[in-house]
Amino acid sequence: MALTDNLVWGSKLDNNSNDVLGISNGTDTNITYSSGNGKINQGGGFNGTDSRINTNTSGFSGTTDFTIAYG
């Protein structure tokens, strides 16, 4: 199984929350992009309270299992 199998949305968070699949770009709320947040480019910094990315992607819901990964 490839890492991208069954992927419904993904972003590099490299100065934006654009979808790497090109299906549904995200809309940022209270996310700071800077070189201090990224190892290579402009990474996304979340404040731990009200930072979020809204998408129009189906596949996310309160009853569906999903994974959020960072690295």
CHARMM internal coordinates of N, CA and C (Angstrom, degrees):
IC EDIT
DIST 1 N 1 CA 1.4458
DIST 1 CA 1 C 1.5232
ANGL 1 N 1 CA 1 C 108.44
DIST 1 C 2 N 1.3042
ANGL 1 CA 1 C 2 N 116.71
DIHE 1 N 1 CA 1 C 2 N 127.72
DIST 2 N 2 CA 1.4596
ANGL 1 C 2 N 2 CA 122.04
DIHE 1 CA 1 C 2 N 2 CA 178.12
DIST 2 CA 2 C 1.5256
ANGL 2 N 2 CA 2 C 110.38
DIHE 1 C 2 N 2 CA 2 C -79.98
DIST 2 C 3 N 1.3076
ANGL 2 CA 2 C 3 N 115.49
DIHE 2 N 2 CA 2 C 3 N 154.57
DIST 3 N 3 CA 1.4591
ANGL 2 C 3 N 3 CA 120.86
DIHE 2 CA 2 C 3 N 3 CA -179.85
DIST 3 CA 3 C 1.5238
ANGL 3 N 3 CA 3 C 112.11
DIHE 2 C 3 N 3 CA 3 C -57.95
DIST 3 C 4 N 1.3158
ANGL 3 CA 3 C 4 N 117.41
DIHE 3 N 3 CA 3 C 4 N -30.67
DIST 4 N 4 CA 1.4648
ANGL 3 C 4 N 4 CA 121.16
DIHE 3 CA 3 C 4 N 4 CA -177.54
DIST 4 CA 4 C 1.5263
ANGL 4 N 4 CA 4 C 113.93
DIHE 3 C 4 N 4 CA 4 C -89.88
DIST 4 C 5 N 1.3468
ANGL 4 CA 4 C 5 N 118.56
DIHE 4 N 4 CA 4 C 5 N -2.75
DIST 5 N 5 CA 1.4612
ANGL 4 C 5 N 5 CA 120.22
DIHE 4 CA 4 C 5 N 5 CA 176.88
DIST 5 CA 5 C 1.5262
ANGL 5 N 5 CA 5 C 109.89
DIHE 4 C 5 N 5 CA 5 C -61.69
DIST 5 C 6 N 1.3103
ANGL 5 CA 5 C 6 N 116.92
DIHE 5 N 5 CA 5 C 6 N 132.89
DIST 6 N 6 CA 1.4693
ANGL 5 C 6 N 6 CA 124.42
DIHE 5 CA 5 C 6 N 6 CA 179.21
DIST 6 CA 6 C 1.5198
ANGL 6 N 6 CA 6 C 113.59
DIHE 5 C 6 N 6 CA 6 C 65.41
DIST 6 C 7 N 1.3203
ANGL 6 CA 6 C 7 N 118.04
DIHE 6 N 6 CA 6 C 7 N 15.23
DIST 7 N 7 CA 1.4611
ANGL 6 C 7 N 7 CA 121.36
DIHE 6 CA 6 C 7 N 7 CA 177.49
DIST 7 CA 7 C 1.5260
ANGL 7 N 7 CA 7 C 109.07
DIHE 6 C 7 N 7 CA 7 C -70.77
DIST 7 C 8 N 1.3421
ANGL 7 CA 7 C 8 N 117.55
DIHE 7 N 7 CA 7 C 8 N 126.64
DIST 8 N 8 CA 1.4617
ANGL 7 C 8 N 8 CA 121.07
DIHE 7 CA 7 C 8 N 8 CA 179.42
DIST 8 CA 8 C 1.5283
ANGL 8 N 8 CA 8 C 112.10
DIHE 7 C 8 N 8 CA 8 C -103.87
DIST 8 C 9 N 1.3087
ANGL 8 CA 8 C 9 N 117.07
DIHE 8 N 8 CA 8 C 9 N -20.90
DIST 9 N 9 CA 1.4654
ANGL 8 C 9 N 9 CA 120.71
DIHE 8 CA 8 C 9 N 9 CA 177.33
DIST 9 CA 9 C 1.5167
ANGL 9 N 9 CA 9 C 107.96
DIHE 8 C 9 N 9 CA 9 C -164.13
DIST 9 C 10 N 1.3155
ANGL 9 CA 9 C 10 N 117.06
DIHE 9 N 9 CA 9 C 10 N 143.19
DIST 10 N 10 CA 1.4554
ANGL 9 C 10 N 10 CA 120.74
DIHE 9 CA 9 C 10 N 10 CA 177.08
DIST 10 CA 10 C 1.5147
ANGL 10 N 10 CA 10 C 110.29
DIHE 9 C 10 N 10 CA 10 C -157.33
DIST 10 C 11 N 1.3049
ANGL 10 CA 10 C 11 N 116.96
DIHE 10 N 10 CA 10 C 11 N 148.16
DIST 11 N 11 CA 1.4523
ANGL 10 C 11 N 11 CA 122.00
DIHE 10 CA 10 C 11 N 11 CA 178.78
DIST 11 CA 11 C 1.5162
ANGL 11 N 11 CA 11 C 109.33
DIHE 10 C 11 N 11 CA 11 C -141.78
DIST 11 C 12 N 1.3213
ANGL 11 CA 11 C 12 N 116.02
DIHE 11 N 11 CA 11 C 12 N 142.58
DIST 12 N 12 CA 1.4621
ANGL 11 C 12 N 12 CA 120.70
DIHE 11 CA 11 C 12 N 12 CA 173.67
DIST 12 CA 12 C 1.5305
ANGL 12 N 12 CA 12 C 110.55
DIHE 11 C 12 N 12 CA 12 C -77.40
DIST 12 C 13 N 1.3273
ANGL 12 CA 12 C 13 N 116.88
DIHE 12 N 12 CA 12 C 13 N -15.80
DIST 13 N 13 CA 1.4698
ANGL 12 C 13 N 13 CA 123.17
DIHE 12 CA 12 C 13 N 13 CA -174.79
DIST 13 CA 13 C 1.5282
ANGL 13 N 13 CA 13 C 110.22
DIHE 12 C 13 N 13 CA 13 C 54.35
DIST 13 C 14 N 1.3174
ANGL 13 CA 13 C 14 N 116.10
DIHE 13 N 13 CA 13 C 14 N 38.62
DIST 14 N 14 CA 1.4565
ANGL 13 C 14 N 14 CA 123.46
DIHE 13 CA 13 C 14 N 14 CA 179.00
DIST 14 CA 14 C 1.5291
ANGL 14 N 14 CA 14 C 108.54
DIHE 13 C 14 N 14 CA 14 C -97.86
DIST 14 C 15 N 1.3150
ANGL 14 CA 14 C 15 N 116.26
DIHE 14 N 14 CA 14 C 15 N 83.01
DIST 15 N 15 CA 1.4592
ANGL 14 C 15 N 15 CA 125.04
DIHE 14 CA 14 C 15 N 15 CA 179.53
DIST 15 CA 15 C 1.5311
ANGL 15 N 15 CA 15 C 113.56
DIHE 14 C 15 N 15 CA 15 C 72.19
DIST 15 C 16 N 1.3389
ANGL 15 CA 15 C 16 N 117.30
DIHE 15 N 15 CA 15 C 16 N 7.38
DIST 16 N 16 CA 1.4587
ANGL 15 C 16 N 16 CA 121.34
DIHE 15 CA 15 C 16 N 16 CA 175.85
DIST 16 CA 16 C 1.5309
ANGL 16 N 16 CA 16 C 108.78
DIHE 15 C 16 N 16 CA 16 C -171.03
DIST 16 C 17 N 1.3215
ANGL 16 CA 16 C 17 N 116.05
DIHE 16 N 16 CA 16 C 17 N 174.72
DIST 17 N 17 CA 1.4618
ANGL 16 C 17 N 17 CA 120.06
DIHE 16 CA 16 C 17 N 17 CA 177.93
DIST 17 CA 17 C 1.5268
ANGL 17 N 17 CA 17 C 110.55
DIHE 16 C 17 N 17 CA 17 C -113.19
DIST 17 C 18 N 1.3353
ANGL 17 CA 17 C 18 N 116.20
DIHE 17 N 17 CA 17 C 18 N 37.23
DIST 18 N 18 CA 1.4567
ANGL 17 C 18 N 18 CA 120.00
DIHE 17 CA 17 C 18 N 18 CA 177.86
DIST 18 CA 18 C 1.5193
ANGL 18 N 18 CA 18 C 110.46
DIHE 17 C 18 N 18 CA 18 C -65.60
DIST 18 C 19 N 1.3176
ANGL 18 CA 18 C 19 N 115.77
DIHE 18 N 18 CA 18 C 19 N 141.90
DIST 19 N 19 CA 1.4594
ANGL 18 C 19 N 19 CA 123.33
DIHE 18 CA 18 C 19 N 19 CA -179.30
DIST 19 CA 19 C 1.5300
ANGL 19 N 19 CA 19 C 109.16
DIHE 18 C 19 N 19 CA 19 C -74.29
DIST 19 C 20 N 1.3283
ANGL 19 CA 19 C 20 N 117.90
DIHE 19 N 19 CA 19 C 20 N 126.13
DIST 20 N 20 CA 1.4657
ANGL 19 C 20 N 20 CA 121.59
DIHE 19 CA 19 C 20 N 20 CA 179.68
DIST 20 CA 20 C 1.5295
ANGL 20 N 20 CA 20 C 111.57
DIHE 19 C 20 N 20 CA 20 C -67.72
DIST 20 C 21 N 1.3325
ANGL 20 CA 20 C 21 N 117.65
DIHE 20 N 20 CA 20 C 21 N -18.83
DIST 21 N 21 CA 1.4605
ANGL 20 C 21 N 21 CA 121.27
DIHE 20 CA 20 C 21 N 21 CA 176.42
DIST 21 CA 21 C 1.5187
ANGL 21 N 21 CA 21 C 111.77
DIHE 20 C 21 N 21 CA 21 C -84.61
DIST 21 C 22 N 1.3427
ANGL 21 CA 21 C 22 N 117.25
DIHE 21 N 21 CA 21 C 22 N -14.41
DIST 22 N 22 CA 1.4561
ANGL 21 C 22 N 22 CA 121.38
DIHE 21 CA 21 C 22 N 22 CA -179.48
DIST 22 CA 22 C 1.5145
ANGL 22 N 22 CA 22 C 113.98
DIHE 21 C 22 N 22 CA 22 C 75.48
DIST 22 C 23 N 1.3291
ANGL 22 CA 22 C 23 N 117.25
DIHE 22 N 22 CA 22 C 23 N 19.35
DIST 23 N 23 CA 1.4578
ANGL 22 C 23 N 23 CA 121.04
DIHE 22 CA 22 C 23 N 23 CA -177.03
DIST 23 CA 23 C 1.5216
ANGL 23 N 23 CA 23 C 111.97
DIHE 22 C 23 N 23 CA 23 C -94.74
DIST 23 C 24 N 1.3325
ANGL 23 CA 23 C 24 N 117.85
DIHE 23 N 23 CA 23 C 24 N -48.20
DIST 24 N 24 CA 1.4596
ANGL 23 C 24 N 24 CA 121.37
DIHE 23 CA 23 C 24 N 24 CA -173.93
DIST 24 CA 24 C 1.5256
ANGL 24 N 24 CA 24 C 109.75
DIHE 23 C 24 N 24 CA 24 C -149.88
DIST 24 C 25 N 1.3244
ANGL 24 CA 24 C 25 N 117.46
DIHE 24 N 24 CA 24 C 25 N 97.33
DIST 25 N 25 CA 1.4585
ANGL 24 C 25 N 25 CA 120.23
DIHE 24 CA 24 C 25 N 25 CA 176.95
DIST 25 CA 25 C 1.5148
ANGL 25 N 25 CA 25 C 110.25
DIHE 24 C 25 N 25 CA 25 C -65.72
DIST 25 C 26 N 1.3195
ANGL 25 CA 25 C 26 N 115.71
DIHE 25 N 25 CA 25 C 26 N 145.22
DIST 26 N 26 CA 1.4513
ANGL 25 C 26 N 26 CA 120.80
DIHE 25 CA 25 C 26 N 26 CA -179.34
DIST 26 CA 26 C 1.5153
ANGL 26 N 26 CA 26 C 112.42
DIHE 25 C 26 N 26 CA 26 C -83.51
DIST 26 C 27 N 1.3222
ANGL 26 CA 26 C 27 N 115.38
DIHE 26 N 26 CA 26 C 27 N 161.56
DIST 27 N 27 CA 1.4579
ANGL 26 C 27 N 27 CA 123.12
DIHE 26 CA 26 C 27 N 27 CA 174.07
DIST 27 CA 27 C 1.5231
ANGL 27 N 27 CA 27 C 107.11
DIHE 26 C 27 N 27 CA 27 C -114.13
DIST 27 C 28 N 1.3360
ANGL 27 CA 27 C 28 N 115.60
DIHE 27 N 27 CA 27 C 28 N 119.00
DIST 28 N 28 CA 1.4620
ANGL 27 C 28 N 28 CA 121.92
DIHE 27 CA 27 C 28 N 28 CA -175.98
DIST 28 CA 28 C 1.5270
ANGL 28 N 28 CA 28 C 112.14
DIHE 27 C 28 N 28 CA 28 C -80.52
DIST 28 C 29 N 1.3185
ANGL 28 CA 28 C 29 N 115.65
DIHE 28 N 28 CA 28 C 29 N 144.25
DIST 29 N 29 CA 1.4517
ANGL 28 C 29 N 29 CA 122.54
DIHE 28 CA 28 C 29 N 29 CA 169.38
DIST 29 CA 29 C 1.5286
ANGL 29 N 29 CA 29 C 107.65
DIHE 28 C 29 N 29 CA 29 C -132.68
DIST 29 C 30 N 1.3129
ANGL 29 CA 29 C 30 N 116.65
DIHE 29 N 29 CA 29 C 30 N 120.38
DIST 30 N 30 CA 1.4635
ANGL 29 C 30 N 30 CA 123.90
DIHE 29 CA 29 C 30 N 30 CA 176.80
DIST 30 CA 30 C 1.5291
ANGL 30 N 30 CA 30 C 113.60
DIHE 29 C 30 N 30 CA 30 C 53.99
DIST 30 C 31 N 1.3245
ANGL 30 CA 30 C 31 N 116.06
DIHE 30 N 30 CA 30 C 31 N 46.05
DIST 31 N 31 CA 1.4605
ANGL 30 C 31 N 31 CA 122.31
DIHE 30 CA 30 C 31 N 31 CA 173.99
DIST 31 CA 31 C 1.5259
ANGL 31 N 31 CA 31 C 107.46
DIHE 30 C 31 N 31 CA 31 C -114.58
DIST 31 C 32 N 1.3182
ANGL 31 CA 31 C 32 N 116.39
DIHE 31 N 31 CA 31 C 32 N 132.23
DIST 32 N 32 CA 1.4631
ANGL 31 C 32 N 32 CA 121.83
DIHE 31 CA 31 C 32 N 32 CA 179.99
DIST 32 CA 32 C 1.5193
ANGL 32 N 32 CA 32 C 108.75
DIHE 31 C 32 N 32 CA 32 C -106.44
DIST 32 C 33 N 1.3273
ANGL 32 CA 32 C 33 N 117.30
DIHE 32 N 32 CA 32 C 33 N 123.69
DIST 33 N 33 CA 1.4607
ANGL 32 C 33 N 33 CA 121.99
DIHE 32 CA 32 C 33 N 33 CA 177.10
DIST 33 CA 33 C 1.5165
ANGL 33 N 33 CA 33 C 108.96
DIHE 32 C 33 N 33 CA 33 C -100.72
DIST 33 C 34 N 1.3194
ANGL 33 CA 33 C 34 N 116.54
DIHE 33 N 33 CA 33 C 34 N 125.77
DIST 34 N 34 CA 1.4636
ANGL 33 C 34 N 34 CA 120.80
DIHE 33 CA 33 C 34 N 34 CA 178.57
DIST 34 CA 34 C 1.5187
ANGL 34 N 34 CA 34 C 109.57
DIHE 33 C 34 N 34 CA 34 C -158.69
DIST 34 C 35 N 1.3172
ANGL 34 CA 34 C 35 N 116.02
DIHE 34 N 34 CA 34 C 35 N 163.02
DIST 35 N 35 CA 1.4693
ANGL 34 C 35 N 35 CA 120.35
DIHE 34 CA 34 C 35 N 35 CA 177.60
DIST 35 CA 35 C 1.5227
ANGL 35 N 35 CA 35 C 110.47
DIHE 34 C 35 N 35 CA 35 C -67.01
DIST 35 C 36 N 1.3194
ANGL 35 CA 35 C 36 N 118.50
DIHE 35 N 35 CA 35 C 36 N -22.80
DIST 36 N 36 CA 1.4627
ANGL 35 C 36 N 36 CA 121.73
DIHE 35 CA 35 C 36 N 36 CA 176.54
DIST 36 CA 36 C 1.5210
ANGL 36 N 36 CA 36 C 112.83
DIHE 35 C 36 N 36 CA 36 C -69.49
DIST 36 C 37 N 1.3397
ANGL 36 CA 36 C 37 N 116.52
DIHE 36 N 36 CA 36 C 37 N -21.52
DIST 37 N 37 CA 1.4655
ANGL 36 C 37 N 37 CA 121.41
DIHE 36 CA 36 C 37 N 37 CA 179.05
DIST 37 CA 37 C 1.5249
ANGL 37 N 37 CA 37 C 112.65
DIHE 36 C 37 N 37 CA 37 C -95.03
DIST 37 C 38 N 1.3356
ANGL 37 CA 37 C 38 N 117.42
DIHE 37 N 37 CA 37 C 38 N -10.63
DIST 38 N 38 CA 1.4562
ANGL 37 C 38 N 38 CA 120.16
DIHE 37 CA 37 C 38 N 38 CA -176.84
DIST 38 CA 38 C 1.5124
ANGL 38 N 38 CA 38 C 112.14
DIHE 37 C 38 N 38 CA 38 C -120.97
DIST 38 C 39 N 1.3107
ANGL 38 CA 38 C 39 N 116.63
DIHE 38 N 38 CA 38 C 39 N 151.33
DIST 39 N 39 CA 1.4605
ANGL 38 C 39 N 39 CA 120.94
DIHE 38 CA 38 C 39 N 39 CA 178.22
DIST 39 CA 39 C 1.5194
ANGL 39 N 39 CA 39 C 111.44
DIHE 38 C 39 N 39 CA 39 C -82.53
DIST 39 C 40 N 1.3440
ANGL 39 CA 39 C 40 N 117.04
DIHE 39 N 39 CA 39 C 40 N -29.99
DIST 40 N 40 CA 1.4596
ANGL 39 C 40 N 40 CA 120.43
DIHE 39 CA 39 C 40 N 40 CA -177.64
DIST 40 CA 40 C 1.5238
ANGL 40 N 40 CA 40 C 110.69
DIHE 39 C 40 N 40 CA 40 C -115.33
DIST 40 C 41 N 1.3202
ANGL 40 CA 40 C 41 N 118.17
DIHE 40 N 40 CA 40 C 41 N -50.36
DIST 41 N 41 CA 1.4639
ANGL 40 C 41 N 41 CA 122.29
DIHE 40 CA 40 C 41 N 41 CA -176.61
DIST 41 CA 41 C 1.5236
ANGL 41 N 41 CA 41 C 110.56
DIHE 40 C 41 N 41 CA 41 C -125.31
DIST 41 C 42 N 1.3107
ANGL 41 CA 41 C 42 N 116.77
DIHE 41 N 41 CA 41 C 42 N -140.88
DIST 42 N 42 CA 1.4565
ANGL 41 C 42 N 42 CA 123.44
DIHE 41 CA 41 C 42 N 42 CA -177.79
DIST 42 CA 42 C 1.5255
ANGL 42 N 42 CA 42 C 110.56
DIHE 41 C 42 N 42 CA 42 C -89.73
DIST 42 C 43 N 1.3137
ANGL 42 CA 42 C 43 N 118.58
DIHE 42 N 42 CA 42 C 43 N 93.14
DIST 43 N 43 CA 1.4664
ANGL 42 C 43 N 43 CA 122.86
DIHE 42 CA 42 C 43 N 43 CA -178.55
DIST 43 CA 43 C 1.5138
ANGL 43 N 43 CA 43 C 111.84
DIHE 42 C 43 N 43 CA 43 C -79.63
DIST 43 C 44 N 1.3285
ANGL 43 CA 43 C 44 N 115.44
DIHE 43 N 43 CA 43 C 44 N 159.54
DIST 44 N 44 CA 1.4610
ANGL 43 C 44 N 44 CA 121.70
DIHE 43 CA 43 C 44 N 44 CA 179.93
DIST 44 CA 44 C 1.5149
ANGL 44 N 44 CA 44 C 111.45
DIHE 43 C 44 N 44 CA 44 C -88.13
DIST 44 C 45 N 1.3286
ANGL 44 CA 44 C 45 N 116.03
DIHE 44 N 44 CA 44 C 45 N 130.75
DIST 45 N 45 CA 1.4592
ANGL 44 C 45 N 45 CA 121.59
DIHE 44 CA 44 C 45 N 45 CA 176.96
DIST 45 CA 45 C 1.5235
ANGL 45 N 45 CA 45 C 109.90
DIHE 44 C 45 N 45 CA 45 C -108.45
DIST 45 C 46 N 1.3352
ANGL 45 CA 45 C 46 N 115.94
DIHE 45 N 45 CA 45 C 46 N 123.80
DIST 46 N 46 CA 1.4596
ANGL 45 C 46 N 46 CA 122.37
DIHE 45 CA 45 C 46 N 46 CA 179.80
DIST 46 CA 46 C 1.5226
ANGL 46 N 46 CA 46 C 108.40
DIHE 45 C 46 N 46 CA 46 C -103.73
DIST 46 C 47 N 1.3448
ANGL 46 CA 46 C 47 N 117.52
DIHE 46 N 46 CA 46 C 47 N 137.81
DIST 47 N 47 CA 1.4619
ANGL 46 C 47 N 47 CA 120.37
DIHE 46 CA 46 C 47 N 47 CA -173.42
DIST 47 CA 47 C 1.5274
ANGL 47 N 47 CA 47 C 114.22
DIHE 46 C 47 N 47 CA 47 C -84.90
DIST 47 C 48 N 1.3264
ANGL 47 CA 47 C 48 N 118.54
DIHE 47 N 47 CA 47 C 48 N -5.29
DIST 48 N 48 CA 1.4564
ANGL 47 C 48 N 48 CA 120.68
DIHE 47 CA 47 C 48 N 48 CA 176.70
DIST 48 CA 48 C 1.5123
ANGL 48 N 48 CA 48 C 114.75
DIHE 47 C 48 N 48 CA 48 C 85.32
DIST 48 C 49 N 1.3283
ANGL 48 CA 48 C 49 N 118.10
DIHE 48 N 48 CA 48 C 49 N -2.32
DIST 49 N 49 CA 1.4619
ANGL 48 C 49 N 49 CA 119.16
DIHE 48 CA 48 C 49 N 49 CA 178.63
DIST 49 CA 49 C 1.5275
ANGL 49 N 49 CA 49 C 111.96
DIHE 48 C 49 N 49 CA 49 C -124.13
DIST 49 C 50 N 1.3253
ANGL 49 CA 49 C 50 N 117.99
DIHE 49 N 49 CA 49 C 50 N -58.31
DIST 50 N 50 CA 1.4706
ANGL 49 C 50 N 50 CA 118.50
DIHE 49 CA 49 C 50 N 50 CA -175.66
DIST 50 CA 50 C 1.5225
ANGL 50 N 50 CA 50 C 114.07
DIHE 49 C 50 N 50 CA 50 C -130.73
DIST 50 C 51 N 1.3300
ANGL 50 CA 50 C 51 N 118.39
DIHE 50 N 50 CA 50 C 51 N 16.21
DIST 51 N 51 CA 1.4633
ANGL 50 C 51 N 51 CA 120.97
DIHE 50 CA 50 C 51 N 51 CA 173.34
DIST 51 CA 51 C 1.5176
ANGL 51 N 51 CA 51 C 108.73
DIHE 50 C 51 N 51 CA 51 C -73.62
DIST 51 C 52 N 1.3224
ANGL 51 CA 51 C 52 N 115.94
DIHE 51 N 51 CA 51 C 52 N 138.57
DIST 52 N 52 CA 1.4600
ANGL 51 C 52 N 52 CA 119.17
DIHE 51 CA 51 C 52 N 52 CA 179.02
DIST 52 CA 52 C 1.5235
ANGL 52 N 52 CA 52 C 110.59
DIHE 51 C 52 N 52 CA 52 C -161.74
DIST 52 C 53 N 1.3301
ANGL 52 CA 52 C 53 N 114.08
DIHE 52 N 52 CA 52 C 53 N 164.48
DIST 53 N 53 CA 1.4652
ANGL 52 C 53 N 53 CA 122.15
DIHE 52 CA 52 C 53 N 53 CA 173.45
DIST 53 CA 53 C 1.5167
ANGL 53 N 53 CA 53 C 106.65
DIHE 52 C 53 N 53 CA 53 C -125.26
DIST 53 C 54 N 1.3262
ANGL 53 CA 53 C 54 N 116.77
DIHE 53 N 53 CA 53 C 54 N 120.18
DIST 54 N 54 CA 1.4610
ANGL 53 C 54 N 54 CA 121.85
DIHE 53 CA 53 C 54 N 54 CA 176.45
DIST 54 CA 54 C 1.5219
ANGL 54 N 54 CA 54 C 108.33
DIHE 53 C 54 N 54 CA 54 C -95.20
DIST 54 C 55 N 1.3350
ANGL 54 CA 54 C 55 N 116.26
DIHE 54 N 54 CA 54 C 55 N 136.83
DIST 55 N 55 CA 1.4568
ANGL 54 C 55 N 55 CA 121.79
DIHE 54 CA 54 C 55 N 55 CA 176.42
DIST 55 CA 55 C 1.5174
ANGL 55 N 55 CA 55 C 109.58
DIHE 54 C 55 N 55 CA 55 C -130.65
DIST 55 C 56 N 1.3084
ANGL 55 CA 55 C 56 N 115.89
DIHE 55 N 55 CA 55 C 56 N 162.92
DIST 56 N 56 CA 1.4660
ANGL 55 C 56 N 56 CA 121.64
DIHE 55 CA 55 C 56 N 56 CA 173.88
DIST 56 CA 56 C 1.5176
ANGL 56 N 56 CA 56 C 110.22
DIHE 55 C 56 N 56 CA 56 C -99.95
DIST 56 C 57 N 1.3111
ANGL 56 CA 56 C 57 N 116.82
DIHE 56 N 56 CA 56 C 57 N 21.83
DIST 57 N 57 CA 1.4515
ANGL 56 C 57 N 57 CA 121.75
DIHE 56 CA 56 C 57 N 57 CA -174.62
DIST 57 CA 57 C 1.5132
ANGL 57 N 57 CA 57 C 111.03
DIHE 56 C 57 N 57 CA 57 C -82.61
DIST 57 C 58 N 1.3220
ANGL 57 CA 57 C 58 N 116.42
DIHE 57 N 57 CA 57 C 58 N 125.49
DIST 58 N 58 CA 1.4619
ANGL 57 C 58 N 58 CA 118.95
DIHE 57 CA 57 C 58 N 58 CA 171.90
DIST 58 CA 58 C 1.5235
ANGL 58 N 58 CA 58 C 106.96
DIHE 57 C 58 N 58 CA 58 C -78.22
DIST 58 C 59 N 1.2726
ANGL 58 CA 58 C 59 N 117.86
DIHE 58 N 58 CA 58 C 59 N 152.91
DIST 59 N 59 CA 1.4498
ANGL 58 C 59 N 59 CA 121.35
DIHE 58 CA 58 C 59 N 59 CA -177.12
DIST 59 CA 59 C 1.5201
ANGL 59 N 59 CA 59 C 112.04
DIHE 58 C 59 N 59 CA 59 C 118.31
DIST 59 C 60 N 1.3310
ANGL 59 CA 59 C 60 N 117.26
DIHE 59 N 59 CA 59 C 60 N -18.45
DIST 60 N 60 CA 1.4570
ANGL 59 C 60 N 60 CA 121.36
DIHE 59 CA 59 C 60 N 60 CA 173.59
DIST 60 CA 60 C 1.5205
ANGL 60 N 60 CA 60 C 107.75
DIHE 59 C 60 N 60 CA 60 C -102.73
DIST 60 C 61 N 1.3067
ANGL 60 CA 60 C 61 N 117.30
DIHE 60 N 60 CA 60 C 61 N 128.30
DIST 61 N 61 CA 1.4577
ANGL 60 C 61 N 61 CA 120.19
DIHE 60 CA 60 C 61 N 61 CA 172.20
DIST 61 CA 61 C 1.5201
ANGL 61 N 61 CA 61 C 107.67
DIHE 60 C 61 N 61 CA 61 C -159.11
DIST 61 C 62 N 1.2984
ANGL 61 CA 61 C 62 N 116.11
DIHE 61 N 61 CA 61 C 62 N 170.58
DIST 62 N 62 CA 1.4451
ANGL 61 C 62 N 62 CA 120.32
DIHE 61 CA 61 C 62 N 62 CA -179.55
DIST 62 CA 62 C 1.5141
ANGL 62 N 62 CA 62 C 113.80
DIHE 61 C 62 N 62 CA 62 C -68.07
DIST 62 C 63 N 1.3293
ANGL 62 CA 62 C 63 N 117.39
DIHE 62 N 62 CA 62 C 63 N -14.42
DIST 63 N 63 CA 1.4631
ANGL 62 C 63 N 63 CA 120.32
DIHE 62 CA 62 C 63 N 63 CA -178.38
DIST 63 CA 63 C 1.5203
ANGL 63 N 63 CA 63 C 112.92
DIHE 62 C 63 N 63 CA 63 C -110.63
DIST 63 C 64 N 1.3235
ANGL 63 CA 63 C 64 N 117.51
DIHE 63 N 63 CA 63 C 64 N 3.73
DIST 64 N 64 CA 1.4657
ANGL 63 C 64 N 64 CA 121.30
DIHE 63 CA 63 C 64 N 64 CA -179.81
DIST 64 CA 64 C 1.5170
ANGL 64 N 64 CA 64 C 109.67
DIHE 63 C 64 N 64 CA 64 C -106.83
DIST 64 C 65 N 1.3306
ANGL 64 CA 64 C 65 N 117.31
DIHE 64 N 64 CA 64 C 65 N 133.00
DIST 65 N 65 CA 1.4582
ANGL 64 C 65 N 65 CA 120.92
DIHE 64 CA 64 C 65 N 65 CA 175.48
DIST 65 CA 65 C 1.5171
ANGL 65 N 65 CA 65 C 109.33
DIHE 64 C 65 N 65 CA 65 C -68.96
DIST 65 C 66 N 1.3221
ANGL 65 CA 65 C 66 N 116.61
DIHE 65 N 65 CA 65 C 66 N 137.76
DIST 66 N 66 CA 1.4576
ANGL 65 C 66 N 66 CA 120.72
DIHE 65 CA 65 C 66 N 66 CA 174.48
DIST 66 CA 66 C 1.5227
ANGL 66 N 66 CA 66 C 109.01
DIHE 65 C 66 N 66 CA 66 C -150.24
DIST 66 C 67 N 1.3063
ANGL 66 CA 66 C 67 N 114.85
DIHE 66 N 66 CA 66 C 67 N 163.16
DIST 67 N 67 CA 1.4626
ANGL 66 C 67 N 67 CA 121.64
DIHE 66 CA 66 C 67 N 67 CA -178.81
DIST 67 CA 67 C 1.5058
ANGL 67 N 67 CA 67 C 109.94
DIHE 66 C 67 N 67 CA 67 C -119.72
DIST 67 C 68 N 1.3005
ANGL 67 CA 67 C 68 N 116.10
DIHE 67 N 67 CA 67 C 68 N 136.09
DIST 68 N 68 CA 1.4565
ANGL 67 C 68 N 68 CA 122.41
DIHE 67 CA 67 C 68 N 68 CA 170.29
DIST 68 CA 68 C 1.5080
ANGL 68 N 68 CA 68 C 106.12
DIHE 67 C 68 N 68 CA 68 C -114.01
DIST 68 C 69 N 1.3141
ANGL 68 CA 68 C 69 N 116.31
DIHE 68 N 68 CA 68 C 69 N 124.07
DIST 69 N 69 CA 1.4594
ANGL 68 C 69 N 69 CA 120.56
DIHE 68 CA 68 C 69 N 69 CA -177.37
DIST 69 CA 69 C 1.5125
ANGL 69 N 69 CA 69 C 110.25
DIHE 68 C 69 N 69 CA 69 C -124.97
DIST 69 C 70 N 1.2954
ANGL 69 CA 69 C 70 N 116.32
DIHE 69 N 69 CA 69 C 70 N 146.20
DIST 70 N 70 CA 1.4547
ANGL 69 C 70 N 70 CA 121.94
DIHE 69 CA 69 C 70 N 70 CA 173.73
DIST 70 CA 70 C 1.5081
ANGL 70 N 70 CA 70 C 106.90
DIHE 69 C 70 N 70 CA 70 C -141.74
DIST 70 C 71 N 1.2956
ANGL 70 CA 70 C 71 N 114.95
DIHE 70 N 70 CA 70 C 71 N 161.53
DIST 71 N 71 CA 1.4449
ANGL 70 C 71 N 71 CA 115.22
DIHE 70 CA 70 C 71 N 71 CA -178.47
DIST 71 CA 71 C 1.4683
ANGL 71 N 71 CA 71 C 115.88
DIHE 70 C 71 N 71 CA 71 C -165.61
END
COOR INIT
IC SEED 1 N 1 CA 1 C
IC BUILD
